[in-house]
Amino acid sequence: MDEHALECLRKAGAISREARELGIGLVDEGKRLVDVANEVEAFIVHRGARPAFPVNIGVNDIAAHFSPSTDDKTVFQRGDLVKVDVGAHVDGYVGDTAATVEISTKNWRPLIDSTSKALRIAIEMIGENVSVSQIGGAIERSIKTDGFRPVVNLTGHGMKRYNLHAGLTVPNVDDGNPAKVKTDMAIAIEPFATNGGGQVYNDRPGNIYRVLRGRQLQDQKAAKLFEQITTNFGTLPFCERWCTLITPEAPTLLKTLIRHGVIACYPVLREVKSGMVSQSEHTTLILNGKAEVST
């Protein structure tokens, strides 16, 4: 890993950590989800980075892939279990991190603590030549010991420049995968725990998108928006809120781009038995065989 990449990864990690703490601090009863997302993303830009993906705010049984739209009026309520997942990139090098907070109650403290502990255990053991199934097994045992279930179809992931999910997949259970961690990898570890069935399913289409391919479009307005999407966001995920800053017609034009197959929409992921879900996440840099936490 060259010095530029390492410097960018460390800066992106530090800014992501600050943004995560800001987001967790902003979550409060009566606060709009969209206001939290906008403020956290603006903070990332102010600190000299750019969002690596739209801020994900998963409430209760929503595990991932939810980011509020421009006109979303939803507010946090007392007792909500809220996951704030944020990422920043510097010159395409990413920091990705998440934490969970409960609003005004203490009903889910053991569930929150379970993913935090599993994450600490995984970080302690990750390093050169450790297999991903060993990491997943440690996460699985820790969460089950606490009386909860790991979410089996959500995983951590390797990251490369301008690519949020690249290389290794890091499971939250022992899936028998013999793939091993190597020096110079950037790996996000993110245990998810639940009191439900231990899996998530694809719910309604969400508000987070990614570019699939380029092609010529006859609709000139849609073509212009697609050009600006590829220029501004490239291969990283983006959302309607960001596109609406480019043109107020974005909600309609995004549907056109989906129909033409040039972008795809991530579905919101919910727990199969409507169980509560907690998440903890850090980005680790494997340097000289050992893990450095950047976030």
C-alpha positions as CSV (number, residue, x, y, z in Angstrom):
1,M,0.0,0.0,0.0
2,D,1.6,3.3,-1.1
3,E,1.8,6.3,1.2
4,H,-0.9,8.3,-0.7
5,A,-3.4,5.5,-0.3
6,L,-2.6,5.0,3.4
7,E,-2.8,8.7,4.1
8,C,-6.2,8.9,2.3
9,L,-7.5,5.8,4.1
10,R,-6.6,7.1,7.5
11,K,-8.1,10.6,6.8
12,A,-11.3,9.0,5.4
13,G,-11.5,6.8,8.5
14,A,-11.0,9.6,10.9
15,I,-13.7,11.7,9.2
16,S,-16.1,8.8,9.1
17,R,-15.6,8.2,12.8
18,E,-16.4,11.9,13.6
19,A,-19.4,11.7,11.3
20,R,-20.6,8.6,13.0
21,E,-20.4,10.2,16.4
22,L,-22.1,13.3,15.1
23,G,-25.0,11.2,13.7
24,I,-25.4,9.2,16.9
25,G,-25.5,12.4,18.9
26,L,-28.1,13.9,16.6
27,V,-30.6,11.0,16.9
28,D,-33.3,12.2,19.2
29,E,-37.1,11.9,19.8
30,G,-39.0,14.2,17.4
31,K,-36.0,14.8,15.1
32,R,-36.5,14.1,11.4
33,L,-34.4,11.4,9.9
34,V,-33.7,13.4,6.8
35,D,-32.3,16.3,8.9
36,V,-29.8,13.9,10.5
37,A,-28.7,12.5,7.2
38,N,-28.3,15.9,5.6
39,E,-26.3,17.2,8.5
40,V,-23.9,14.3,8.7
41,E,-23.3,14.4,5.0
42,A,-22.6,18.1,5.1
43,F,-20.2,17.6,7.9
44,I,-18.2,15.0,5.8
45,V,-17.9,17.6,3.0
46,H,-16.9,20.4,5.5
47,R,-14.1,18.2,6.8
48,G,-12.6,17.8,3.4
49,A,-14.0,14.4,2.3
50,R,-17.0,13.3,0.4
51,P,-19.7,10.8,1.4
52,A,-18.8,7.3,0.2
53,F,-22.5,6.4,0.3
54,P,-25.7,8.1,1.6
55,V,-26.1,7.9,5.3
56,N,-28.0,4.8,6.2
57,I,-30.5,5.1,9.1
58,G,-32.0,1.8,10.0
59,V,-34.8,2.0,12.6
60,N,-35.9,-1.1,14.6
61,D,-36.2,-4.0,12.2
62,I,-34.7,-2.2,9.2
63,A,-31.1,-3.5,9.0
64,A,-29.7,-1.6,6.1
65,H,-30.1,0.3,2.8
66,F,-32.5,2.9,4.1
67,S,-31.7,6.6,3.6
68,P,-34.5,9.2,3.8
69,S,-35.8,11.0,0.7
70,T,-36.0,14.8,0.3
71,D,-39.6,15.0,1.4
72,D,-39.5,12.3,4.1
73,K,-41.4,13.5,7.2
74,T,-40.5,10.5,9.4
75,V,-39.3,11.4,12.9
76,F,-37.5,9.4,15.5
77,Q,-39.7,8.1,18.4
78,R,-39.1,7.1,22.0
79,G,-37.9,3.5,22.2
80,D,-36.6,3.4,18.6
81,L,-33.4,1.3,18.0
82,V,-31.4,3.3,15.5
83,K,-28.4,2.2,13.4
84,V,-26.4,5.0,11.8
85,D,-24.1,3.8,9.1
86,V,-21.8,6.4,7.5
87,G,-18.9,6.5,5.1
88,A,-16.5,9.1,3.8
89,H,-14.0,8.8,1.0
90,V,-10.8,10.8,0.2
91,D,-9.7,10.5,-3.4
92,G,-11.8,7.3,-3.6
93,Y,-10.3,5.6,-0.5
94,V,-13.1,4.8,1.9
95,G,-13.8,4.7,5.7
96,D,-17.0,2.8,6.6
97,T,-18.4,2.7,10.1
98,A,-21.7,2.3,12.1
99,A,-23.1,2.3,15.6
100,T,-26.5,1.7,17.2
101,V,-28.3,3.9,19.7
102,E,-31.6,3.6,21.6
103,I,-33.8,6.6,22.1
104,S,-34.8,7.5,25.7
105,T,-35.2,3.9,26.8
106,K,-32.9,1.0,27.9
107,N,-34.8,-2.0,26.5
108,W,-32.2,-3.0,23.9
109,R,-28.9,-2.2,25.7
110,P,-27.9,-5.9,25.7
111,L,-28.5,-6.2,21.9
112,I,-26.5,-3.1,21.3
113,D,-23.7,-4.3,23.5
114,S,-23.7,-7.7,21.7
115,T,-22.6,-6.3,18.4
116,S,-20.1,-4.0,20.0
117,K,-18.5,-6.9,21.8
118,A,-18.5,-9.1,18.7
119,L,-16.8,-6.4,16.7
120,R,-14.1,-6.0,19.4
121,I,-13.5,-9.8,19.3
122,A,-13.2,-9.8,15.5
123,I,-10.8,-6.9,15.5
124,E,-8.6,-8.6,18.0
125,M,-8.2,-11.7,15.9
126,I,-8.1,-10.3,12.3
127,G,-4.7,-10.3,10.7
128,E,-2.5,-11.8,8.0
129,N,-3.7,-15.4,7.0
130,V,-6.7,-15.4,9.3
131,S,-9.6,-16.9,7.3
132,V,-12.9,-15.1,7.0
133,S,-14.7,-18.1,8.4
134,Q,-12.7,-17.9,11.6
135,I,-13.7,-14.3,12.0
136,G,-17.3,-15.1,11.2
137,G,-17.3,-18.0,13.7
138,A,-16.0,-15.8,16.5
139,I,-18.7,-13.2,15.7
140,E,-21.4,-16.0,15.7
141,R,-20.3,-17.5,19.0
142,S,-20.1,-14.2,20.7
143,I,-23.6,-13.1,19.6
144,K,-25.2,-16.4,20.3
145,T,-23.6,-16.5,23.8
146,D,-25.4,-13.2,24.5
147,G,-28.8,-14.9,23.6
148,F,-29.2,-13.3,20.2
149,R,-28.8,-14.4,16.6
150,P,-26.3,-13.1,14.0
151,V,-27.8,-11.9,10.8
152,V,-26.5,-14.6,8.5
153,N,-27.1,-12.9,5.1
154,L,-25.4,-9.6,6.0
155,T,-21.6,-9.4,5.9
156,G,-18.6,-7.3,6.2
157,H,-16.6,-6.6,3.1
158,G,-13.3,-5.7,1.5
159,M,-13.0,-2.2,0.0
160,K,-10.9,-0.9,-2.9
161,R,-10.5,2.6,-4.4
162,Y,-14.0,3.8,-5.5
163,N,-15.4,0.4,-4.8
164,L,-17.3,-0.1,-1.5
165,H,-17.6,-3.9,-1.8
166,A,-14.6,-5.5,-3.3
167,G,-12.4,-8.5,-2.6
168,L,-13.2,-10.5,0.6
169,T,-16.7,-11.0,2.1
170,V,-16.5,-11.3,5.9
171,P,-19.5,-13.3,7.2
172,N,-21.1,-13.0,10.6
173,V,-21.2,-16.8,10.9
174,D,-18.7,-19.6,10.2
175,D,-19.6,-20.3,6.6
176,G,-16.6,-22.5,5.9
177,N,-15.1,-20.0,3.5
178,P,-11.3,-20.6,3.5
179,A,-10.4,-17.2,2.0
180,K,-7.8,-15.4,4.1
181,V,-7.0,-11.9,5.0
182,K,-3.8,-10.4,3.5
183,T,-1.6,-7.4,4.2
184,D,-2.6,-4.2,2.5
185,M,-6.3,-5.0,2.5
186,A,-9.0,-2.5,3.8
187,I,-11.8,-4.5,5.4
188,A,-15.0,-3.4,7.0
189,I,-16.2,-5.7,9.7
190,E,-19.9,-5.2,10.7
191,P,-21.6,-7.6,13.0
192,F,-25.4,-7.5,13.0
193,A,-27.4,-9.1,15.8
194,T,-31.2,-9.6,16.2
195,N,-33.8,-11.1,18.5
196,G,-35.6,-12.2,15.4
197,G,-35.1,-15.0,12.9
198,G,-31.5,-14.1,12.0
199,Q,-32.0,-13.1,8.4
200,V,-33.1,-10.1,6.3
201,Y,-35.3,-9.9,3.2
202,N,-35.6,-7.5,0.4
203,D,-38.5,-5.1,1.2
204,R,-39.6,-2.2,-1.0
205,P,-37.2,-0.3,-3.3
206,G,-35.2,2.2,-1.3
207,N,-33.7,5.6,-1.9
208,I,-30.1,4.4,-2.6
209,Y,-28.9,3.8,-6.2
210,R,-25.8,2.7,-8.1
211,V,-24.7,3.0,-11.7
212,L,-25.0,-0.3,-13.7
213,R,-23.8,0.7,-17.1
214,G,-23.6,3.5,-19.6
215,R,-25.7,3.7,-22.7
216,Q,-27.2,6.3,-25.0
217,L,-30.5,7.7,-23.8
218,Q,-33.1,9.4,-26.0
219,D,-34.7,11.2,-23.1
220,Q,-32.5,14.3,-22.9
221,K,-33.4,15.3,-19.4
222,A,-32.7,11.8,-18.1
223,A,-29.4,11.6,-20.2
224,K,-28.3,14.9,-18.6
225,L,-29.0,13.7,-15.1
226,F,-27.2,10.4,-15.8
227,E,-24.1,12.3,-17.0
228,Q,-24.1,14.3,-13.9
229,I,-24.6,11.2,-11.7
230,T,-21.6,9.5,-13.3
231,T,-19.5,12.7,-13.0
232,N,-20.4,13.4,-9.4
233,F,-20.8,9.9,-7.9
234,G,-19.0,7.5,-10.3
235,T,-19.1,3.9,-9.0
236,L,-20.2,4.8,-5.5
237,P,-23.8,4.6,-4.2
238,F,-25.9,7.8,-4.3
239,C,-29.5,8.9,-3.4
240,E,-32.4,10.9,-4.6
241,R,-31.6,13.7,-2.1
242,W,-28.3,14.3,-3.9
243,C,-29.9,14.2,-7.3
244,T,-32.6,16.6,-6.4
245,L,-29.9,19.2,-5.6
246,I,-29.0,18.8,-9.3
247,T,-32.6,19.0,-10.6
248,P,-36.0,19.1,-8.9
249,E,-37.2,16.6,-11.5
250,A,-34.8,13.9,-10.1
251,P,-37.4,11.6,-8.5
252,T,-39.2,11.1,-11.9
253,L,-36.0,11.0,-13.9
254,L,-34.4,8.3,-11.6
255,K,-37.4,6.1,-12.4
256,T,-36.7,6.6,-16.1
257,L,-33.0,5.7,-15.6
258,I,-34.1,2.5,-13.8
259,R,-36.4,1.5,-16.7
260,H,-33.5,2.0,-19.1
261,G,-31.3,-0.3,-17.0
262,V,-28.5,2.2,-16.4
263,I,-29.0,2.5,-12.6
264,A,-30.3,0.1,-10.0
265,C,-32.0,0.7,-6.7
266,Y,-31.0,-1.1,-3.5
267,P,-34.0,-2.6,-1.7
268,V,-34.5,-1.8,2.0
269,L,-33.4,-4.8,4.1
270,R,-35.7,-5.9,7.0
271,E,-35.5,-8.7,9.5
272,V,-37.6,-11.7,8.5
273,K,-39.5,-11.9,11.8
274,S,-39.6,-8.2,12.4
275,G,-36.9,-8.6,15.0
276,M,-34.9,-5.7,16.4
277,V,-31.5,-5.3,14.8
278,S,-28.3,-3.8,16.1
279,Q,-25.1,-3.1,14.1
280,S,-21.5,-2.1,14.9
281,E,-18.9,-1.5,12.3
282,H,-15.3,-0.4,11.8
283,T,-12.9,-0.3,8.9
284,T,-9.6,-2.1,9.5
285,L,-6.4,-1.7,7.5
286,I,-4.2,-4.8,7.4
287,L,-0.7,-3.4,7.7
288,N,2.4,-5.6,8.2
289,G,0.2,-8.5,9.1
290,K,-1.8,-6.7,11.8
291,A,-5.0,-4.7,11.9
292,E,-5.2,-0.9,12.3
293,V,-8.7,0.5,13.0
294,S,-9.1,3.6,10.8
295,T,-12.6,4.5,12.0
